[in-house]
């Protein structure tokens, strides 16, 4: 049988590939004789994915709630995947950095617009019934979202505004984590007592968070930006992408979440407590916690007015 030149070239490339890892090409080629062709459902693992939804009640809209949050977690994973590429890259160009940031921002744009599903896609009466079966679980306990924050900025920018002056780069990670802004959702700072929401979350993820913050201490998005050459840092497209990402995550998306929660949890004279027991109105609103990933890119007035007009 005559071997076409392009086939011969492919075989030579495959030989080189497998030789590099001490593998025999003939064995791998023989294996192709017995392999099944790829299908969409096998590649995407459709059956497994569609069997991950387990309702705790008989209320139909609970299924919407479950799937919505699972979609969120998949998007969070996509965001972390993009951030990691920037964090672990050397000699970053303005084009590469801004392209990745805008890609991440588009994921958050999806997350923001998707709150219409929560705001208009569930009956309030159904939600107020099935939410009682979720206690004390809360979307607060999304570890991936916390990692997105850790990977986006220096840890000091995630510290509760009341304690930032007492913490610096020499502060032990465990002490810093005890003063993160989201601790306020489940901690009494006067007594040090934590809610079950927060205690369970930390028992599950605290060690993982400490390891993750150590890894991203000098390679988070803000740290990578600050080490760029001056001409790259001043690139208008990059600065616009940085500001867009910061505002999208810390104001636009947060406020979409806030308004969706407000529709369900603020239906009477006073706000209903969140499922995890958090004081969600002050925990979520950006004017209280002032989450800002890239403070260097905002004017003094913009920093002062952060979250006040939304």
WOZI-V92929 format. One record per pair of residues at least 12 apart in sequence whose C-alpha atoms are under 6 Angstrom apart, sorted by sequence separation. I is the first residue (numbers start at 1). J is the second residue. If there is no record, write none. Layout:
# WOZI-V92929
i->[I:I]
j->[J:J]
This chain:
# WOZI-V92929
i->[186:160:159:160:287:159:160:286:287:158:159:158:79:246:61:151:153:152:153:151:152:153:197:186:185:185:185:87:87:138:94:138:136:137:98:105:135:136:153:112:119:98:94:112]
j->[198:179:179:180:307:180:181:307:308:180:181:181:104:293:122:216:220:220:221:220:221:222:276:278:278:279:283:219:220:275:232:276:275:276:238:245:275:276:293:253:260:241:238:256]
